[in-house]
């Protein structure tokens, strides 16, 4: 598989966070629109065993999710609370520790290098609205939606791997550009989730294979597969919906799914391009899959045996 890092600049607010499984769903629907059902079916033919494309979540430009590591005694240090609240770590900090990663080393790097909190770069806000009865033209209950608003220069990094026997790089970029124009995720029809592609880097260092590794940091929302031995991770329960024209059908909802979040660290039995699995959680669509694959950032966890 070929690897890319795509840097995007939001041009509107986002009503959906940049999650790997949602990116995959958006990609498939727009690929269908641009290249037709036959091409999409060819790509999806062996997807549960051989995914044709796998995404990471979107991360602030130059940063990666802080990994969940085996807890260690860090002493009585003033920066511990700030460190534990941190969601992202500089990419260069993580890459400098890929051969000897543990909590102590990461905390030491954190205390000696400036880390961004991004509080001034984007704001997560709750937007209150009135429901309206279109028959009586009267106001009903108050409800809210949640959106992220960004500074003009704020960018996200999205990592991905694709099967170059099924897709061309130009097709991948074309589909992502199309998503950026029409909008990503929730409320795209009213102008949310728009972005521009600012840069595309082939074979990024984050996704390169390394010698003497025994684990990886997950960059995606995912479900571990049998090639994973153990790990340090957190999970969320997600209540996903179908996209495209299925979003406006009588029952657009999929079944709930539990996913590990980016930053989860897994010990591995074998080295692979991607990990995780695809699952069918649609109660009414037997041929629809939910991508729970993950992109690995390979590391060597210090003090951990993989025997």
C-alpha angles and dihedrals in degrees: 000000000000120000129218138178111208118193115204133187115212113231095185138023118284123231092186126049117239099263123170096234093048090048089053092051093048090047093053094049093049092043087055091052095047103037106020138247095283093060092045092051090051090054094046096044095098098018101129090055100026114024115207093208135010126187137202122218117266115268131188109273111278094010137097133197114279106252122240105236138177105285115251135184104263095178128232099316126158095226097056096096092048091047094051092050093051115112099185136038127198112270092230090053092055094044091052089059102043092109097048110019122169138132095265094051093046093049091049090053090047092055093050099042129059112248125196123232094193091216090132095043100061138005129214108214138179112228117204120210139172121243111227129208103224092196097055097022090230132135117254131183127337115248136172141220128197125231140174119227121198140202114251094253098042114122138187128214116220118188123202144168123208137184104250091200089065103028137037121220089239091056092051092051092044092055092047091049089051091052089050091054098047096033138257126256129333120019093007087142090065096046105276126134100028121152146159127230109240102176142001120202123191121218096004116203091241092067099040121118117246139197124254097017126153103174146018141218111237116231095188145058102259155145114245118239132213093273089070116090105191140321156179109252150142127221140208131198111232128196102203130189134208117259135216117033090340089070090074098045124109093266112025094159128109123204117275116271133198114223135181112236131233112280092045110136121215134189111224137216093199140012115251138165092245137001135208130053147257119248136189109232098156111115093202106026112065094181096052118099133196114219112231096162121130136212114229129222098199118224141161111239108215116232094015124114121208095201 
